[in-house]
């Protein structure tokens, strides 16, 4: 029985398509002083998955958002839930491509059935107006039924610029769809947190502490 359970958990992990295997055991709880550790540990009960509640992980690059989201995903997979991990661009490009052949509803319906859908790093995606509509449809399909976890280094009100449709995303932020998402969401906010990339033990000595690549001016901003 134990071997069968382990094999089933392994299959769920493979199906989730995690980019790496990261657990809470190898998470540095002392590094991120601004992290609400008690909230994270409360979420480790996975009640939010049972209740179909969203979780937002907000923080600048390198603060541990992806590590936490993968660790939650692994925990859920090992406890019998279906899990799927997507970098945000990959998640949106499939239903976007399906607009051409009319199979979008089928793809959204399939994603709506996953117990825990993890959308990682909602920022670096091609700005297309259709992306906001697709995200809206997916949120609607999963609302009150399945749990969605989103990580981003942007505030939610900046998502419109990233998704390429500020008007629609603003309506999501101010309107019923977003209120439904937020009023039930657990928010892990580490936006003022330290970055492992610049302040961690493996940070490059050539970079000053506290400065991340994302903080440097881009060519068009200089």
Secondary structure by P-SEA (a helix, b strand, c coil): caaaaaaaaaaaaaaacccccccccccccccccccaaaaaaaaccccccccbbbbbbbbcccccaaaaaaaaaaaaaaabbbbbbbcaaaaaaaaaaaccccaaaaaaaaaaaccbbbbcccccccccaaaaaaaaaaaaaacccbbbbbbccccccccccccccaaaaaaaaacaaaaaaccccccccccccccccccccccccccccccccccccccccc
